[in-house]
Amino acid sequence: MDGDSRRLVAEILAAFPSCPIPEIARLGRTLRRWKAAILAYFDTAGASNGPTEAVNGVIETMRRVARGFRNFGNYRLRALLAAGGHRPWRKTPTHAHL
């Protein structure tokens, strides 16, 4: 990411809290509290924990639907199947940009 994008985001984060529209001002105050985390996106070349959160969401949905497991081995196998861990031949994610 370039410095212009980071600068633009920082300007927007600074402008929102003083907006005369109450909802935007409230959003701006919330974003100001998260400013460091938001701008960290530009410092990490766009790295994200999104893929990890997506797999966790799939596993949590599987856990809710199953209504409990009595055997950890079965839970582990079901989680691997639900999250796509049953394909050991896949060396890189399908969404990787090489």
Secondary structure, 3 states (H helix, E strand, C coil): CCHHHHHHHHHHHHHHHHCCCHHHHHHHHHHHHCHHHHHHHHHCCCCCCHHHHHHHHHHHHHHHHHCCCCCHHHHHHHHHHHHCCCCCCCCCCCCCCC
